[in-house]
Amino acid sequence: MASGTSRPATIYDVAALAKLSIATVSRVLQGTGPVSAKAKARVDQAARELNYVPLRAARSLAVQRHEAHGLVLPDLAGPFYSDLLMGYERWAAEHGQSVILTVTHGNPDPQRSLRDLASRVDGIVVHGNALDLPAVQELRRAGVPIVLVAHPPVKGCDSVRSESATSAERLTSRLLDHGRRNLLFVGDPASSYDVSERYAGYSAALRAHNLPVNQPERVPLTEEAGTSFATQLLRATTKPDGLVCANDELALAALKTLRVGGVGVPGEVVVTGWDDVMAARYVSPGLTTVRQPMAELGRLAAQRLHERVTGERSRARNDVLATELVLRDSCGTGPGEAKTAVTE
């Protein structure tokens, strides 16, 4: 809302606050025509201060619906997002909703993309760190229904995520109970809320076994990063006896690189992942991992957003989905143990 009024802010309010012409503000907001970086910064600042929502979105929120959901993802690389999208798209299609996707990684102007998205949809689902907290709060102040996926709860917003800390603690404890004492967490806890929770569970298991909590190997959650890290590990004079990887991409790449380099897995180094992507079942040795319901995350996020858009529910709720510890040979599982242990 515009400061001191009960009506939504307009482009005229933005122009007045930014001290620029309507034409200049329009070019910035629509992304058409040349504008200086200084003018763009002034318009963006004024739009944020006024919680400006494009007119199409304001009308949509007041009198009609687009029958469309906005989905904001940080990236599309890797198998995780395909499963999430499949679950989301399937639910949306069954309920007559279209899905408009925005990816923020590599986007030169995510704020403009977000404003455009808000003008074309009834509500927005945000995954992980695709948007920073101020951007999420700006959408909420503008009255846009929001659901957060794999994100810490935010007041007034729905959230859907998988349990991480308890599963990570259980997985790490199993490795420690089987004699591994020099473990290393591979992945950057600062990259997402889920990874920070996995590292928290890993750390809790070390403390419970009276072991010091070591720093993680802060690498991106990509196949390339897993290969690069494991290649460096092959040259190291001392190696950990177990890698607790933040996702399966890291784990699978590290497992292959270590074995090609002559390091026995699981004999010398055990390797675990997270997600239970399809390749985890077919690689040799099979990858021990934690299965999270990726498609179900997408399905439930779509349902929760629809409930808020239609007014079926007005109070925010936080859903936490259960995960499963999947034991395979990469952590030294014997034939009699090669089964799934359900996380409660």
One Martini backbone bead per residue (centre of mass of N, CA, C, O) as a GRO file, in nm:
protein
  344
    1MET     BB    1   0.100   0.035   0.017
    2ALA     BB    2   0.063   0.350   0.034
    3SER     BB    3   0.170   0.592   0.214
    4GLY     BB    4  -0.115   0.701   0.400
    5THR     BB    5  -0.297   0.487   0.251
    6SER     BB    6  -0.566   0.254   0.114
    7ARG     BB    7  -0.428   0.234  -0.155
    8PRO     BB    8  -0.275   0.137  -0.413
    9ALA     BB    9  -0.004   0.171  -0.573
   10THR     BB   10   0.121   0.369  -0.834
   11ILE     BB   11   0.303   0.490  -1.093
   12TYR     BB   12   0.275   0.780  -0.985
   13ASP     BB   13   0.401   0.730  -0.710
   14VAL     BB   14   0.672   0.634  -0.810
   15ALA     BB   15   0.746   0.888  -0.970
   16ALA     BB   16   0.731   1.087  -0.732
   17LEU     BB   17   0.944   0.948  -0.549
   18ALA     BB   18   1.172   0.934  -0.785
   19LYS     BB   19   1.169   1.189  -0.968
   20LEU     BB   20   1.011   1.094  -1.236
   21SER     BB   21   0.888   1.003  -1.515
   22ILE     BB   22   0.652   0.803  -1.639
   23ALA     BB   23   0.817   0.698  -1.880
   24THR     BB   24   1.062   0.601  -1.720
   25VAL     BB   25   0.918   0.411  -1.527
   26SER     BB   26   0.794   0.232  -1.743
   27ARG     BB   27   1.060   0.131  -1.865
   28VAL     BB   28   1.157  -0.008  -1.611
   29LEU     BB   29   0.909  -0.196  -1.546
   30GLN     BB   30   0.906  -0.319  -1.856
   31GLY     BB   31   1.194  -0.324  -2.002
   32THR     BB   32   1.187  -0.061  -2.194
   33GLY     BB   33   1.429   0.084  -2.297
   34PRO     BB   34   1.645   0.329  -2.211
   35VAL     BB   35   1.828   0.341  -1.897
   36SER     BB   36   1.965   0.436  -1.625
   37ALA     BB   37   2.101   0.316  -1.341
   38LYS     BB   38   1.996   0.541  -1.157
   39ALA     BB   39   1.697   0.527  -1.237
   40LYS     BB   40   1.650   0.232  -1.170
   41ALA     BB   41   1.719   0.253  -0.868
   42ARG     BB   42   1.491   0.459  -0.798
   43VAL     BB   43   1.254   0.283  -0.883
   44ASP     BB   44   1.309   0.033  -0.710
   45GLN     BB   45   1.298   0.183  -0.439
   46ALA     BB   46   1.010   0.297  -0.466
   47ALA     BB   47   0.861   0.026  -0.507
   48ARG     BB   48   0.942  -0.091  -0.232
   49GLU     BB   49   0.828   0.132  -0.043
   50LEU     BB   50   0.522   0.096  -0.185
   51ASN     BB   51   0.444  -0.188  -0.275
   52TYR     BB   52   0.444  -0.231  -0.580
   53VAL     BB   53   0.182  -0.332  -0.806
   54PRO     BB   54   0.078  -0.410  -1.082
   55LEU     BB   55  -0.231  -0.358  -1.205
   56ARG     BB   56  -0.299  -0.645  -1.288
   57ALA     BB   57  -0.254  -0.763  -1.005
   58ALA     BB   58  -0.451  -0.589  -0.843
   59ARG     BB   59  -0.702  -0.682  -0.997
   60SER     BB   60  -0.673  -0.980  -0.943
   61LEU     BB   61  -0.693  -0.964  -0.630
   62ALA     BB   62  -0.985  -0.822  -0.633
   63VAL     BB   63  -1.173  -0.955  -0.907
   64GLN     BB   64  -0.968  -1.179  -1.018
   65ARG     BB   65  -0.839  -1.462  -1.203
   66HIS     BB   66  -0.580  -1.639  -1.378
   67GLU     BB   67  -0.518  -1.941  -1.325
   68ALA     BB   68  -0.216  -1.887  -1.193
   69HIS     BB   69   0.115  -1.986  -1.123
   70GLY     BB   70   0.407  -1.902  -0.950
   71LEU     BB   71   0.756  -2.014  -1.009
   72VAL     BB   72   1.048  -1.986  -0.801
   73LEU     BB   73   1.380  -2.055  -0.903
   74PRO     BB   74   1.726  -2.083  -0.888
   75ASP     BB   75   1.708  -2.350  -1.072
   76LEU     BB   76   1.741  -2.648  -1.320
   77ALA     BB   77   1.958  -2.815  -1.221
   78GLY     BB   78   1.908  -3.125  -1.194
   79PRO     BB   79   1.684  -3.369  -1.057
   80PHE     BB   80   1.514  -3.223  -0.844
   81TYR     BB   81   1.342  -3.017  -1.018
   82SER     BB   82   1.190  -3.219  -1.196
   83ASP     BB   83   1.026  -3.351  -0.966
   84LEU     BB   84   0.896  -3.097  -0.855
   85LEU     BB   85   0.757  -3.009  -1.120
   86MET     BB   86   0.588  -3.261  -1.163
   87GLY     BB   87   0.415  -3.235  -0.908
   88TYR     BB   88   0.307  -2.951  -0.965
   89GLU     BB   89   0.190  -2.981  -1.254
   90ARG     BB   90  -0.008  -3.207  -1.194
   91TRP     BB   91  -0.188  -3.057  -0.995
   92ALA     BB   92  -0.252  -2.808  -1.167
   93ALA     BB   93  -0.385  -2.957  -1.406
   94GLU     BB   94  -0.615  -3.096  -1.235
   95HIS     BB   95  -0.702  -2.770  -1.145
   96GLY     BB   96  -0.668  -2.553  -1.387
   97GLN     BB   97  -0.357  -2.471  -1.370
   98SER     BB   98  -0.110  -2.263  -1.443
   99VAL     BB   99   0.255  -2.232  -1.507
  100ILE     BB  100   0.498  -1.987  -1.408
  101LEU     BB  101   0.844  -1.954  -1.477
  102THR     BB  102   1.125  -1.856  -1.259
  103VAL     BB  103   1.477  -1.782  -1.289
  104THR     BB  104   1.746  -1.641  -1.096
  105HIS     BB  105   1.984  -1.767  -1.213
  106GLY     BB  106   2.141  -1.527  -1.412
  107ASN     BB  107   1.959  -1.291  -1.360
  108PRO     BB  108   1.990  -0.949  -1.427
  109ASP     BB  109   1.657  -0.889  -1.331
  110PRO     BB  110   1.468  -1.012  -1.087
  111GLN     BB  111   1.273  -0.783  -1.010
  112ARG     BB  112   1.133  -0.753  -1.282
  113SER     BB  113   1.044  -1.048  -1.307
  114LEU     BB  114   0.868  -1.041  -1.051
  115ARG     BB  115   0.672  -0.821  -1.132
  116ASP     BB  116   0.569  -0.966  -1.384
  117LEU     BB  117   0.469  -1.219  -1.245
  118ALA     BB  118   0.264  -1.081  -1.044
  119SER     BB  119   0.080  -0.982  -1.300
  120ARG     BB  120   0.008  -1.312  -1.396
  121VAL     BB  121  -0.074  -1.408  -1.102
  122ASP     BB  122  -0.216  -1.532  -0.788
  123GLY     BB  123   0.063  -1.669  -0.703
  124ILE     BB  124   0.366  -1.770  -0.509
  125VAL     BB  125   0.643  -1.989  -0.544
  126VAL     BB  126   0.931  -2.045  -0.332
  127HIS     BB  127   1.261  -2.164  -0.367
  128GLY     BB  128   1.454  -2.120  -0.130
  129ASN     BB  129   1.710  -1.886  -0.259
  130ALA     BB  130   1.566  -1.730  -0.499
  131LEU     BB  131   1.487  -1.536  -0.262
  132ASP     BB  132   1.498  -1.291  -0.058
  133LEU     BB  133   1.349  -1.175   0.218
  134PRO     BB  134   1.265  -0.891   0.117
  135ALA     BB  135   1.110  -1.000  -0.132
  136VAL     BB  136   0.905  -1.168   0.021
  137GLN     BB  137   0.793  -0.933   0.199
  138GLU     BB  138   0.698  -0.759  -0.037
  139LEU     BB  139   0.485  -0.950  -0.144
  140ARG     BB  140   0.319  -0.968   0.115
  141ARG     BB  141   0.252  -0.661   0.139
  142ALA     BB  142   0.106  -0.676  -0.155
  143GLY     BB  143  -0.086  -0.951  -0.131
  144VAL     BB  144   0.074  -1.202  -0.210
  145PRO     BB  145   0.057  -1.520  -0.235
  146ILE     BB  146   0.267  -1.750  -0.035
  147VAL     BB  147   0.505  -2.021  -0.095
  148LEU     BB  148   0.746  -2.211   0.079
  149VAL     BB  149   1.036  -2.396  -0.027
  150ALA     BB  150   1.291  -2.487   0.144
  151HIS     BB  151   1.218  -2.292   0.399
  152PRO     BB  152   1.201  -2.089   0.634
  153PRO     BB  153   0.981  -1.961   0.819
  154VAL     BB  154   0.728  -1.705   0.751
  155LYS     BB  155   0.536  -1.472   0.841
  156GLY     BB  156   0.231  -1.539   0.661
  157CYS     BB  157   0.356  -1.800   0.535
  158ASP     BB  158   0.377  -2.068   0.363
  159SER     BB  159   0.525  -2.403   0.421
  160VAL     BB  160   0.748  -2.648   0.251
  161ARG     BB  161   0.919  -2.940   0.383
  162SER     BB  162   1.185  -3.139   0.468
  163GLU     BB  163   1.328  -3.344   0.662
  164SER     BB  164   1.681  -3.331   0.800
  165ALA     BB  165   1.828  -3.346   1.079
  166THR     BB  166   1.750  -3.632   1.181
  167SER     BB  167   1.854  -3.790   0.935
  168ALA     BB  168   2.149  -3.692   0.952
  169GLU     BB  169   2.202  -3.803   1.232
  170ARG     BB  170   2.141  -4.099   1.171
  171LEU     BB  171   2.346  -4.142   0.947
  172THR     BB  172   2.602  -4.055   1.103
  173SER     BB  173   2.572  -4.255   1.339
  174ARG     BB  174   2.605  -4.509   1.172
  175LEU     BB  175   2.898  -4.458   1.090
  176LEU     BB  176   3.012  -4.434   1.379
  177ASP     BB  177   2.909  -4.719   1.479
  178HIS     BB  178   3.104  -4.843   1.228
  179GLY     BB  179   3.401  -4.680   1.288
  180ARG     BB  180   3.379  -4.395   1.197
  181ARG     BB  181   3.604  -4.090   1.267
  182ASN     BB  182   3.661  -3.930   0.966
  183LEU     BB  183   3.455  -3.708   0.880
  184LEU     BB  184   3.284  -3.536   0.594
  185PHE     BB  185   3.123  -3.251   0.497
  186VAL     BB  186   2.961  -3.203   0.173
  187GLY     BB  187   2.885  -2.873   0.159
  188ASP     BB  188   2.693  -2.570   0.176
  189PRO     BB  189   2.505  -2.436   0.430
  190ALA     BB  190   2.460  -2.146   0.284
  191SER     BB  191   2.286  -2.240   0.027
  192SER     BB  192   2.067  -2.367   0.236
  193TYR     BB  193   1.843  -2.476   0.461
  194ASP     BB  194   1.870  -2.779   0.420
  195VAL     BB  195   2.180  -2.795   0.448
  196SER     BB  196   2.195  -2.675   0.731
  197GLU     BB  197   2.033  -2.911   0.859
  198ARG     BB  198   2.229  -3.138   0.780
  199TYR     BB  199   2.469  -3.024   0.934
  200ALA     BB  200   2.333  -3.023   1.211
  201GLY     BB  201   2.296  -3.332   1.227
  202TYR     BB  202   2.590  -3.406   1.195
  203SER     BB  203   2.689  -3.248   1.447
  204ALA     BB  204   2.514  -3.395   1.657
  205ALA     BB  205   2.648  -3.672   1.621
  206LEU     BB  206   2.932  -3.593   1.705
  207ARG     BB  207   2.860  -3.497   1.991
  208ALA     BB  208   2.728  -3.769   2.086
  209HIS     BB  209   3.040  -3.901   2.028
  210ASN     BB  210   3.263  -3.704   2.134
  211LEU     BB  211   3.314  -3.512   1.880
  212PRO     BB  212   3.437  -3.295   1.681
  213VAL     BB  213   3.335  -3.020   1.492
  214ASN     BB  214   3.370  -2.984   1.166
  215GLN     BB  215   3.426  -2.842   0.880
  216PRO     BB  216   3.305  -2.794   0.588
  217GLU     BB  217   3.288  -2.857   0.245
  218ARG     BB  218   3.256  -2.569   0.048
  219VAL     BB  219   3.041  -2.667  -0.201
  220PRO     BB  220   2.872  -2.712  -0.458
  221LEU     BB  221   2.569  -2.893  -0.576
  222THR     BB  222   2.764  -3.057  -0.796
  223GLU     BB  223   2.921  -3.261  -1.008
  224GLU     BB  224   3.175  -3.089  -1.052
  225ALA     BB  225   3.242  -3.051  -0.749
  226GLY     BB  226   3.274  -3.353  -0.682
  227THR     BB  227   3.509  -3.410  -0.875
  228SER     BB  228   3.707  -3.195  -0.775
  229PHE     BB  229   3.724  -3.281  -0.482
  230ALA     BB  230   3.813  -3.581  -0.529
  231THR     BB  231   4.073  -3.512  -0.683
  232GLN     BB  232   4.206  -3.371  -0.441
  233LEU     BB  233   4.186  -3.614  -0.247
  234LEU     BB  234   4.383  -3.803  -0.403
  235ARG     BB  235   4.636  -3.601  -0.326
  236ALA     BB  236   4.612  -3.654  -0.040
  237THR     BB  237   4.768  -3.778   0.247
  238THR     BB  238   4.493  -3.737   0.392
  239LYS     BB  239   4.182  -3.909   0.469
  240PRO     BB  240   3.879  -3.963   0.493
  241ASP     BB  241   3.635  -4.229   0.591
  242GLY     BB  242   3.397  -4.010   0.521
  243LEU     BB  243   3.113  -3.898   0.314
  244VAL     BB  244   2.878  -3.631   0.372
  245CYS     BB  245   2.654  -3.553   0.141
  246ALA     BB  246   2.415  -3.306   0.043
  247ASN     BB  247   2.403  -3.477  -0.230
  248ASP     BB  248   2.399  -3.693  -0.503
  249GLU     BB  249   2.581  -3.548  -0.698
  250LEU     BB  250   2.828  -3.538  -0.521
  251ALA     BB  251   2.843  -3.840  -0.448
  252LEU     BB  252   2.863  -3.970  -0.732
  253ALA     BB  253   3.116  -3.818  -0.824
  254ALA     BB  254   3.300  -3.906  -0.591
  255LEU     BB  255   3.276  -4.209  -0.618
  256LYS     BB  256   3.389  -4.238  -0.904
  257THR     BB  257   3.662  -4.090  -0.864
  258LEU     BB  258   3.775  -4.273  -0.641
  259ARG     BB  259   3.765  -4.544  -0.795
  260VAL     BB  260   3.939  -4.457  -1.036
  261GLY     BB  261   4.179  -4.373  -0.819
  262GLY     BB  262   4.184  -4.642  -0.609
  263VAL     BB  263   3.950  -4.603  -0.407
  264GLY     BB  264   3.775  -4.764  -0.168
  265VAL     BB  265   3.415  -4.835  -0.205
  266PRO     BB  266   3.386  -4.867   0.140
  267GLY     BB  267   3.663  -4.951   0.261
  268GLU     BB  268   3.801  -4.657   0.289
  269VAL     BB  269   3.537  -4.497   0.178
  270VAL     BB  270   3.251  -4.353   0.260
  271VAL     BB  271   2.930  -4.282   0.086
  272THR     BB  272   2.689  -4.014   0.094
  273GLY     BB  273   2.361  -3.880   0.041
  274TRP     BB  274   2.081  -3.684  -0.119
  275ASP     BB  275   1.729  -3.788  -0.240
  276ASP     BB  276   1.720  -4.038  -0.439
  277VAL     BB  277   1.809  -4.082  -0.716
  278MET     BB  278   1.812  -4.302  -0.967
  279ALA     BB  279   2.128  -4.355  -0.977
  280ALA     BB  280   2.160  -4.467  -0.682
  281ARG     BB  281   2.054  -4.766  -0.766
  282TYR     BB  282   2.283  -4.826  -1.018
  283VAL     BB  283   2.525  -4.786  -0.886
  284SER     BB  284   2.873  -4.889  -0.816
  285PRO     BB  285   2.792  -4.872  -0.545
  286GLY     BB  286   2.530  -4.828  -0.380
  287LEU     BB  287   2.365  -4.542  -0.261
  288THR     BB  288   2.363  -4.391   0.024
  289THR     BB  289   2.059  -4.227   0.146
  290VAL     BB  290   1.807  -3.966   0.133
  291ARG     BB  291   1.466  -3.970   0.103
  292GLN     BB  292   1.279  -3.734  -0.073
  293PRO     BB  293   0.957  -3.592  -0.159
  294MET     BB  294   0.965  -3.412  -0.432
  295ALA     BB  295   0.686  -3.433  -0.567
  296GLU     BB  296   0.526  -3.372  -0.304
  297LEU     BB  297   0.626  -3.087  -0.266
  298GLY     BB  298   0.495  -2.978  -0.521
  299ARG     BB  299   0.202  -3.063  -0.470
  300LEU     BB  300   0.163  -2.916  -0.193
  301ALA     BB  301   0.231  -2.631  -0.286
  302ALA     BB  302  -0.004  -2.605  -0.484
  303GLN     BB  303  -0.230  -2.650  -0.278
  304ARG     BB  304  -0.162  -2.421  -0.078
  305LEU     BB  305  -0.193  -2.190  -0.280
  306HIS     BB  306  -0.487  -2.241  -0.360
  307GLU     BB  307  -0.607  -2.198  -0.078
  308ARG     BB  308  -0.524  -1.894  -0.061
  309VAL     BB  309  -0.648  -1.782  -0.323
  310THR     BB  310  -0.956  -1.891  -0.257
  311GLY     BB  311  -0.998  -1.877   0.074
  312GLU     BB  312  -0.999  -2.156   0.227
  313ARG     BB  313  -0.740  -2.021   0.366
  314SER     BB  314  -0.579  -1.781   0.605
  315ARG     BB  315  -0.383  -1.952   0.755
  316ALA     BB  316  -0.079  -2.036   0.821
  317ARG     BB  317   0.137  -2.314   0.721
  318ASN     BB  318   0.360  -2.591   0.827
  319ASP     BB  319   0.520  -2.833   0.631
  320VAL     BB  320   0.656  -3.164   0.718
  321LEU     BB  321   0.829  -3.406   0.554
  322ALA     BB  322   0.917  -3.716   0.534
  323THR     BB  323   1.199  -3.930   0.555
  324GLU     BB  324   1.451  -4.167   0.414
  325LEU     BB  325   1.667  -4.422   0.491
  326VAL     BB  326   1.906  -4.552   0.249
  327LEU     BB  327   2.060  -4.862   0.239
  328ARG     BB  328   2.382  -4.915   0.099
  329ASP     BB  329   2.707  -5.007  -0.007
  330SER     BB  330   2.863  -4.720   0.036
  331CYS     BB  331   2.846  -4.787   0.377
  332GLY     BB  332   2.877  -5.112   0.427
  333THR     BB  333   2.641  -5.277   0.356
  334GLY     BB  334   2.493  -5.558   0.403
  335PRO     BB  335   2.275  -5.779   0.269
  336GLY     BB  336   2.085  -5.774   0.535
  337GLU     BB  337   2.071  -5.430   0.521
  338ALA     BB  338   1.941  -5.379   0.233
  339LYS     BB  339   1.743  -5.123   0.336
  340THR     BB  340   1.475  -4.935   0.448
  341ALA     BB  341   1.470  -4.663   0.674
  342VAL     BB  342   1.234  -4.510   0.854
  343THR     BB  343   1.150  -4.183   0.912
  344GLU     BB  344   0.964  -4.025   1.174
   0.00000   0.00000   0.00000
